[in-house]
Amino acid sequence: MAITAATVTGDFSGFLSPDQAGPIFEQARRMSVMQQLARQVPLGINGVEIPVVTTKPTAGWVSEGGKKPATKGAMTLKTMTPKKLAAIAVVSAEVVRANPGNYVNVLREDIAEAFAIAFDAATFHGTSSPFGQDIDDTAKAVELGTAAASAGGVHTDLVNGLKALVNDGKKLTGFALDDTVEPTILGAVDTTGRPLYVDLPYDATSSAVARPGRLLNRPSFMGQGVAAPVPGSTSTAYPVAYAGDWSQAVWGSVGGITYDVSTETTVTINGSLVSLWENNLVAIRAEAEYGFLINDTAAFVKYTETTPAS
């Protein structure tokens, strides 16, 4: 056969395939913002009872030889019980063997991200929540953009949230911020022109999405999933950030996420039970048990915007 052109690798497209890299375009997985701010406490399989101070002792001035005032403190117990979070992924046995694009390993990390998303949605907004309370239960709210620029703008809005807390005898120990409010926060300055929000170095957690920073000289964490419409709410104001005393919220877990693999049971797929063994499928089941408790929902304030989070 006469040569019409040099032989190139493209002539072997059916024989040679490109090298496959890792999933370099994979988005960074979301971490739980709530778990960064709220305190973690040990949690057993039967739950945990947490002592809560309801009345503090008081002291009074007395004259020499005068009668000293009697006082007492009081405590109560609040119970945090573990609730199960679970997911089942089903793949073919061929996918497990071939593991295209490192899919099986990526799947494990994606499930962990799904757990973080579900935890934040439950604890911030009560979405499909097994817990009795969530941060949206607070009655304190400040709408961002209310204060005119001449009156301090967003800086004044944030301070008004602080004022709502301190006027009620509460503290502000930190902020939870959604990604959607980042442009608003980054563009805000205080009365002297200094930026309100300061990014902190997070090289050690660069793959995490719960980014640390400082706001009003308090720690903050920014990430996805903090903003969401309140289920059942007819309000046009949607929370995009929260501030408050995060020592009033605690969480715990019974161990970590556990994984089980089965090739012989049945799994509901598209509304019908499907035999894994008969169809040569593999099911990967992930489970974790989390507890969450808010001692005082009034210790928090939510910052809202009139446009729902996308």
C-alpha positions as CSV (number, residue, x, y, z in Angstrom):
1,M,0.0,0.0,0.0
2,A,1.3,3.4,-0.9
3,I,2.2,5.7,1.9
4,T,0.1,8.9,1.9
5,A,1.0,10.2,5.4
6,A,3.1,9.4,8.3
7,T,1.7,7.0,10.9
8,V,0.4,8.9,14.0
9,T,-1.0,7.7,17.3
10,G,-4.4,8.8,16.2
11,D,-4.4,5.9,13.8
12,F,-4.5,3.7,16.8
13,S,-7.4,5.4,18.6
14,G,-9.1,2.1,19.1
15,F,-6.0,0.5,20.7
16,L,-4.5,3.3,22.7
17,S,-6.4,5.2,25.3
18,P,-5.3,8.4,27.1
19,D,-3.8,8.0,30.6
20,Q,-6.4,8.7,33.2
21,A,-5.7,11.2,35.9
22,G,-7.3,11.5,39.3
23,P,-10.6,13.5,39.5
24,I,-8.7,16.8,39.4
25,F,-11.9,18.7,38.6
26,E,-13.8,17.3,41.6
27,Q,-15.2,20.0,43.7
28,A,-14.0,20.3,47.3
29,R,-16.2,18.4,49.6
30,R,-18.4,20.2,52.0
31,M,-17.6,20.0,55.7
32,S,-20.2,20.7,58.4
33,V,-20.1,24.4,59.5
34,M,-22.1,23.5,62.6
35,Q,-19.5,21.0,63.7
36,Q,-16.8,23.6,63.4
37,L,-18.6,26.1,65.8
38,A,-20.7,24.0,68.2
39,R,-18.9,22.1,71.0
40,Q,-18.4,18.4,70.5
41,V,-19.1,16.2,73.6
42,P,-18.7,12.4,74.1
43,L,-21.9,10.6,73.1
44,G,-22.7,7.0,74.0
45,I,-25.1,4.6,72.4
46,N,-27.7,5.4,75.1
47,G,-27.2,9.2,74.9
48,V,-25.7,11.6,77.4
49,E,-27.2,13.8,80.1
50,I,-25.7,17.3,80.2
51,P,-25.9,19.4,83.4
52,V,-27.3,22.9,82.7
53,V,-27.1,25.7,85.3
54,T,-30.5,27.3,85.7
55,T,-29.8,29.6,88.6
56,K,-26.5,31.1,89.7
57,P,-25.5,32.0,93.3
58,T,-25.5,35.7,94.2
59,A,-23.5,37.7,96.8
60,G,-24.4,40.7,98.8
61,W,-22.6,43.4,100.8
62,V,-23.0,43.3,104.6
63,S,-22.0,45.5,107.5
64,E,-19.7,44.4,110.2
65,G,-21.3,41.8,112.3
66,G,-24.3,41.8,109.9
67,K,-26.3,38.9,108.7
68,K,-24.8,37.2,105.6
69,P,-27.3,36.6,102.8
70,A,-28.1,33.0,101.9
71,T,-27.9,31.9,98.3
72,K,-28.1,28.8,96.2
73,G,-27.6,27.6,92.6
74,A,-29.7,25.2,90.7
75,M,-29.1,22.8,87.8
76,T,-31.1,20.6,85.6
77,L,-30.2,17.8,83.2
78,K,-30.8,17.8,79.5
79,T,-30.6,14.6,77.4
80,M,-28.9,14.3,74.0
81,T,-29.8,11.0,72.3
82,P,-28.1,9.7,69.1
83,K,-30.1,9.6,65.9
84,K,-29.1,7.5,62.9
85,L,-28.1,8.9,59.5
86,A,-27.7,6.4,56.7
87,A,-27.3,6.0,52.9
88,I,-27.0,3.0,50.6
89,A,-25.2,3.2,47.2
90,V,-25.6,0.3,44.7
91,V,-23.1,-0.4,41.9
92,S,-22.5,-3.3,39.7
93,A,-19.8,-5.9,40.4
94,E,-18.1,-4.8,37.2
95,V,-17.8,-1.3,38.5
96,V,-16.2,-2.5,41.7
97,R,-13.7,-4.6,39.8
98,A,-12.8,-2.0,37.2
99,N,-13.1,1.0,39.6
100,P,-13.3,3.5,36.7
101,G,-11.9,7.0,37.6
102,N,-11.3,5.7,41.1
103,Y,-15.1,5.8,41.5
104,V,-15.4,3.4,44.5
105,N,-12.9,5.4,46.6
106,V,-14.5,8.7,45.6
107,L,-17.9,7.4,46.5
108,R,-16.8,6.8,50.1
109,E,-15.8,10.5,50.4
110,D,-18.9,11.7,48.7
111,I,-21.0,9.8,51.2
112,A,-19.2,11.5,54.1
113,E,-20.0,14.9,52.4
114,A,-23.6,13.9,52.1
115,F,-23.7,13.3,55.8
116,A,-22.2,16.7,56.5
117,I,-24.9,18.3,54.3
118,A,-27.7,16.5,56.0
119,F,-26.3,17.4,59.5
120,D,-26.1,21.1,58.7
121,A,-29.6,21.2,57.1
122,A,-31.1,19.5,60.2
123,T,-29.3,21.6,62.8
124,F,-29.5,25.0,61.1
125,H,-33.0,24.7,59.5
126,G,-34.7,21.6,60.9
127,T,-34.8,20.0,57.4
128,S,-35.9,16.3,57.9
129,S,-34.5,16.7,61.4
130,P,-34.8,14.1,64.1
131,F,-33.7,16.7,66.7
132,G,-36.1,18.8,68.7
133,Q,-34.6,22.2,67.9
134,D,-32.6,24.0,65.3
135,I,-30.9,27.4,65.1
136,D,-33.7,28.8,63.0
137,D,-35.9,28.6,66.1
138,T,-34.4,31.8,67.4
139,A,-36.8,34.8,67.3
140,K,-33.9,37.2,66.8
141,A,-33.3,38.4,63.2
142,V,-31.6,41.3,61.4
143,E,-31.9,41.9,57.7
144,L,-28.7,42.7,55.9
145,G,-28.9,45.9,53.9
146,T,-31.3,47.5,56.3
147,A,-28.8,50.2,57.4
148,A,-28.0,52.9,54.9
149,A,-24.4,53.3,53.8
150,S,-24.2,56.6,55.5
151,A,-25.3,54.9,58.7
152,G,-22.6,52.2,58.6
153,G,-24.2,49.8,56.1
154,V,-23.5,46.1,56.7
155,H,-21.3,46.9,59.7
156,T,-24.3,48.5,61.5
157,D,-26.5,45.5,60.5
158,L,-24.0,43.1,62.1
159,V,-23.6,45.3,65.2
160,N,-27.4,45.4,65.5
161,G,-27.4,41.6,65.7
162,L,-24.8,41.8,68.4
163,K,-27.0,44.4,70.2
164,A,-30.0,42.0,70.0
165,L,-27.9,39.4,71.8
166,V,-26.3,41.6,74.5
167,N,-29.6,43.4,75.3
168,D,-30.9,39.9,76.1
169,G,-27.9,39.0,78.3
170,K,-26.4,36.8,75.6
171,K,-22.9,36.6,74.1
172,L,-21.5,36.6,70.6
173,T,-18.7,34.0,70.3
174,G,-18.7,33.4,66.6
175,F,-20.4,33.5,63.2
176,A,-21.7,30.9,60.7
177,L,-21.7,32.4,57.1
178,D,-23.0,31.0,53.9
179,D,-21.0,31.3,50.6
180,T,-23.9,33.4,49.2
181,V,-23.2,36.2,51.7
182,E,-19.4,36.3,50.9
183,P,-19.7,39.3,48.4
184,T,-21.7,41.3,50.9
185,I,-19.2,40.6,53.8
186,L,-16.1,41.2,51.7
187,G,-17.4,44.5,50.5
188,A,-18.2,45.7,54.0
189,V,-15.9,48.0,56.1
190,D,-16.2,49.5,59.6
191,T,-16.5,53.1,60.4
192,T,-12.8,53.7,59.8
193,G,-12.7,51.9,56.4
194,R,-11.1,48.7,57.6
195,P,-12.5,45.4,56.2
196,L,-14.9,43.6,58.5
197,Y,-14.1,40.1,57.4
198,V,-10.5,38.8,57.5
199,D,-9.6,35.4,55.9
200,L,-7.4,33.2,58.0
201,P,-4.7,30.9,56.5
202,Y,-6.1,27.5,56.0
203,D,-3.5,25.6,54.1
204,A,-3.9,22.6,56.3
205,T,-7.6,22.4,55.4
206,S,-7.4,23.8,51.8
207,S,-9.6,21.0,50.6
208,A,-12.3,21.8,53.1
209,V,-15.1,24.2,52.3
210,A,-15.8,25.4,55.9
211,R,-13.3,28.3,55.7
212,P,-12.2,30.0,58.9
213,G,-12.0,33.8,59.3
214,R,-12.6,36.7,61.7
215,L,-15.7,38.9,61.8
216,L,-16.2,41.7,64.4
217,N,-13.1,40.2,66.0
218,R,-14.8,36.8,66.5
219,P,-14.1,33.5,64.8
220,S,-16.2,32.6,61.8
221,F,-16.7,29.7,59.4
222,M,-18.0,30.2,55.9
223,G,-19.3,27.4,53.7
224,Q,-22.2,26.1,51.7
225,G,-25.5,24.9,53.3
226,V,-25.8,27.6,56.0
227,A,-28.4,29.5,54.0
228,A,-31.7,27.9,53.1
229,P,-35.4,28.9,53.2
230,V,-37.0,27.9,56.5
231,P,-39.3,24.9,55.8
232,G,-42.9,26.0,56.0
233,S,-42.1,29.6,56.3
234,T,-44.1,32.2,54.4
235,S,-41.5,34.9,55.1
236,T,-39.6,36.4,52.2
237,A,-36.5,36.8,54.4
238,Y,-34.1,33.9,54.2
239,P,-31.2,33.3,56.7
240,V,-27.8,33.6,55.2
241,A,-25.7,33.9,58.4
242,Y,-25.9,33.3,62.1
243,A,-24.2,34.7,65.2
244,G,-24.4,33.8,68.8
245,D,-23.0,31.9,71.7
246,W,-22.0,28.6,70.2
247,S,-21.3,27.1,73.6
248,Q,-25.1,26.8,73.9
249,A,-25.1,24.2,71.1
250,V,-23.4,20.8,71.4
251,W,-23.1,17.8,69.2
252,G,-21.7,14.3,69.5
253,S,-21.3,11.1,67.5
254,V,-21.2,7.5,68.4
255,G,-17.9,6.6,66.7
256,G,-17.6,7.6,63.1
257,I,-19.2,6.6,59.8
258,T,-19.3,2.8,59.4
259,Y,-19.5,1.1,56.1
260,D,-20.9,-2.4,55.2
261,V,-20.8,-4.2,51.9
262,S,-23.3,-6.8,50.7
263,T,-23.8,-8.8,47.5
264,E,-26.6,-11.0,48.7
265,T,-29.4,-8.9,50.3
266,T,-32.2,-7.0,48.5
267,V,-32.3,-3.2,48.1
268,T,-35.2,-0.9,47.1
269,I,-34.3,0.6,43.7
270,N,-36.9,2.8,41.9
271,G,-39.6,1.7,44.4
272,S,-39.0,-2.1,44.0
273,L,-37.0,-4.6,45.9
274,V,-34.1,-5.8,43.8
275,S,-31.9,-8.9,44.5
276,L,-28.3,-8.0,44.6
277,W,-27.1,-11.6,44.1
278,E,-29.5,-12.2,41.2
279,N,-28.3,-9.0,39.4
280,N,-24.7,-9.2,40.3
281,L,-24.8,-5.9,42.2
282,V,-22.9,-4.6,45.2
283,A,-24.5,-2.4,47.9
284,I,-22.4,-0.1,50.1
285,R,-24.3,0.9,53.3
286,A,-23.0,3.9,55.4
287,E,-24.3,4.7,58.8
288,A,-23.5,7.2,61.6
289,E,-25.2,8.2,64.8
290,Y,-25.3,11.9,65.7
291,G,-26.7,13.8,68.6
292,F,-27.5,17.6,68.7
293,L,-28.8,19.8,71.5
294,I,-29.4,23.5,71.9
295,N,-29.6,24.8,75.4
296,D,-31.0,28.2,74.5
297,T,-32.2,29.2,71.1
298,A,-32.4,32.8,72.2
299,A,-28.5,32.8,72.3
300,F,-28.5,33.1,68.5
301,V,-29.4,35.7,65.9
302,K,-29.9,35.1,62.2
303,Y,-29.0,37.5,59.5
304,T,-31.4,37.4,56.5
305,E,-31.7,38.6,52.9
306,T,-34.9,38.9,50.9
307,T,-33.6,36.8,48.1
308,P,-33.7,33.0,48.7
309,A,-30.4,31.1,48.6
310,S,-29.7,29.4,45.3
